[in-house]
């Protein structure tokens, strides 16, 4: 065996896309769309149609729906892992699941770091140029920005109100683990030991104003993102490539497995996204 494709198109979902969607914080808090298109477009409504209360014999008001397209060309994320030939030759579902998990472990941090806009990888000077534009690439004036440190409940109340004013429903707060730790120490009142945000007992997630909290080390410390799932879109190309070669691991009886996926981000209604951060 030299080089071969070990992943058919219909297998990319359960082996790679689904584990990636479950492991990536960015994908868990967004709407994930799989596509066959090289460039994915969606319409962005820029003005609402005109309607009015009218009498039975009066003319219905006319208007043109103003819309424009927003699009993304999914960017390539790739990596190579080495696995024992014995595992590669095992055709059981468990073996495929193990391979999928190993590949996802390498892709997840790249996706989340790009989505939340943390600084580029110091070991890859071209990382900034190749990755898709994430949340931090959006001009703060285009967002619903709450200029405050996320150290109390008040900024979250303001952020929730700002999203509601845009007709959006926040489905996640995403923050750095250190920020979540600070908030978790807030108590319900003076002298109380009851956490203001609730507990994680019995599977209950911490929430702020009814919105669940997710954490990621790739969020800038001191920043919290309020995300409505339906207005944060992650596009994944279906043509995930999984190739294998014995050449690289000849001395160690290993198989080199290369994964290539293409992923892009779309934020069609940036004003619906909430950023809580204190201006420098």
N, C-alpha and C positions, 0 to 999 in steps of 0.2 A: 504494500500500500504506500503510495507517495502522498498525493494530496487529494482530498475528496470532500464533497459537501455532505455533512452528516445531519443537516437540518432541512427538512422540507418546509415549504411555506406554511402549511397548515399546522406544523408543529411549533412554530415560533411563539405562538400565544402561550400555551401551557408551559413551555420550557424556559422562555425568556421574558416575554412581555408581561405575563401575569405575575411572576415572582418580582420583577422589577417594579411593577405598579404597587405591589404590596410592601416592598422594602423602602421605596423612595418616599420621603415625606412630601416632597413637591408633588408627586403624582397622587398621593393619597388625598391631598387637600384640593386637587384640581380635577377638572373634567378631562379624562384621557380619551383621545380619539385616534384610532388606527386608520391609516389611509394607504392607498396604492399610489397616490399622486406625488410627483416630485416636489411640487409647490402646493401648499394647502391654503385655500382662501375662504374667508367667511365675510358676510356683509356686516357693516357697522352702521347702524341707524344714527344719523346726525341730527335729525329733527323729526318730531312727531307729526302724524297727519292731523288735519283740522277736522274736528267734529263739533256739533252744536245741538242744543235742544231746539227743535223746530215744530211748527204746526203741521197738521196733516197735509195741507196743500202747498206748503212752502218748498222751495228748492233745497236739496241737500248740499251742504258746502263741499266744494271740491278742493283738493290739494294734491301735490306731488310728494311722494315719500322720498326724502333726501337720504341717500345712503352711499357709502363708499366701501370698497373692499379693503380688508386688512389681510395680510398673508404672511406665511413663514415658509422658508425652505429648511426642512429639518437638517441639522448639522450632524456630522459623523462623529460618533464616539466609538472607540475600538480598543481592543486589548487582546492579549494572548495569555493563556494559562497552560500549564503542563499537567497531565494526568497520567497515571500508570496505564500501560497498555491493557492490563487485566481488567481495569475498570472500563476502558473504552470498548472492550470486546463484550462486556456484559450488556445485554439488551433489555434487562429488566427495567420496569418503570422507576425503581429506586435509583438505579444508576443514572438515568436521565435527570432525575430530580437533583442528585448531587452535583452533576455537571452544571445544571442550570443555576444552582445556588452559588457555586464558585464563580461563575461568570458575572452574576448579578452583583456580587460583593465588590467587584472592580468598577462596575458601571454606576452604581448608586451614588457614591460620593461625588462623581463628576457631574451627574445630572443635578443633584441638590445644590452643589456649589455654584453651578451656572445659574440655576433658577433663583436662588436667594442673593446672588450677586456678590459673593465674597471675593476677596482679592485673588488674582490668577495664581495658578500653581507655580511656585518659584522654580521648579525643576523643568518647566515647560514654557519657554519664553513666548511661544506662539499660542498658548492656551487662550489668552484674551481674544486673539484675532479669530480663532476658530469656533469658540463656543457660542451658542445662541444667546441673544440678549435677554437677561433676566429682570427681576423686579427692580434692582438698583439702577438699571439703565433707564428707567422711566423718570423723566423730569419730575421733581417733587411738586412742582406747581400743577402738574396734571393729575396728581393723586389727591385723595382726601387725607391731608397731612395733619396730624395732631402734634403740635410742638410742645412736647412734655416728656419728661422721663417716665418710663413705665414702672413706677414704684408705688402706685396706688391704683384704686379702682377708677378714679375720675377720668383719666385719659381714655380708658376703655369705653366708658359711657359716652364720651364725646365721639369716639370713633364709630361706635355702633349707630349713633344718631346721624353721623355724616353719611354712612352707607345707606341707611334707611331713607335719607333725603334723596339719594340717587335711585331709589327703588330696588336696592340690592339687599339680600339677606346674607349676612356673614355666617359662614359655616365652620370657620377655623380661625383661631389665633395661633400664629407660629412665632416662636421666639427661641433665643439661645437657651440652653439648659441653665446657665447661671442666672438669667433673667427670671426663668420659671422658679428657680430656687428662692430668689428674693421674694417673689410674689407669694410663694407657698408658705412663707413664714408670717405673712400678714394674718392677724387674728381678728375674730368677729367683733371684739371690743376690748376696752382696757381691762386687763386682768384676766381675760379669757384665754383658754388654751384651744379653743375651737378654730380651726383654719377658716379664714374668710372665704377661700375658694373651694371649700369642701375637701373630701378625702378621696383616695383611690381604692377604698375598701369595697369588696364585693363587686369589683369590676367597674365601679363608677369612676369616670374620668373627671379630672379637674376641669372646671368650667369658669368662665368669667362672663357674667350677664347672660348665662345660658348657652354661650358659645364654647365648644371644647378647645382645650389647649393642646397643641402639638409642639414638640421641641426638635431643633436641629442644630448641630454645632456649626452649620454653615450660614446661619443667620448672624448678621453683625450684632455683637453684644450691645445691649442698650436699645435695640430696635425690635419692634413687634409689628408683624404684618397681620392685618385682618383681611381674610380672603373669602369672597363668595365663590363657591365651587363652580357655578355655571358661568362665571366671568373670568376665570383663569383656566386657560386651555393648554394642554400639553399634547402635541401631535407626534405620533410614533409611526414611522414607515413600517409597513407590514413585511417588507422584503429584508428581514433580518438575515444576515449571512453568518453561518457557522461552518467554518472549514477546519479540517484536521490534516496534519502532516506528521509523519514519523521521522523526517529528516533531522529536525532540530534536537530531538531527544534520543538519538541513536545510541549514544554511550550509556544512557541510563534506562533504556527500554521504556521511554515515555512517548506519549503522543502530545504534540502541540496543537491546541485548539484555539482558533482565532475567531473572535466575535466582532461583528461590525453592525452597529445599529445607527439609525438616524432619528434625531429627536429635535423638535422645535417648540417654542413657546409663543402663545398669543394672548394678549390682554386687550380685548376689543372695547372694554369700558373701563379705562384706567381710573376714572373718578370714583368708581365703585370699590377700588382697592384702598384699604386704610393702612397708613404707615404712622406708627407712633414712635417718635424719636425726638430727642431734644436737639435743637439747632446748635451747631458748634459756636 
